[in-house]
Amino acid sequence: MKAMNIDEADSIGGANWAAYNTPKPRDYDSFVVTGKLTNGKQFKAIKTSNAAHAFGINLYDGSVWGVKNGKRTLLKRVYP
């Protein structure tokens, strides 16, 4: 089987790029990571302006929020 590039996959309907709604760092002022540790205790919210840092945190049970104009938007949720 031949490997396809992005344009070929789009042309045959093999990729739905709209489903990959990855937030861009420019879309949000900052990011907040909240959640629980494996023992069930809630950890202190981690606030960062770096999207890679926020999404790179290994969550057991928690959420990554984007903050824009003081309002939080849920970007990622992880369940145990």
C-alpha positions, 0 to 999 in steps of 0.5 A: 500500500502506497503512503498518501500525502495530506492532499491525497487523503483529503481528496478521497475523504480519508482524512477529516482535518476539521475533527482535529480542532487543535488549539493554537497558542495564539487563540488563548492568553494562557492555559490552566491544567486541573485534576486529581492525583492517583490517590484522589487528592486534587492538585493545585492548578497549573497555570502556563502561557505555553500550550506545549507545556499544558498539553505535555503534562501527563494527566491521570484524571484532569482537564486542560483549559484555554483562557481567553478574556478571563473565560475558560474553555475546555480543550482536553479531558482525561478520565481514569 
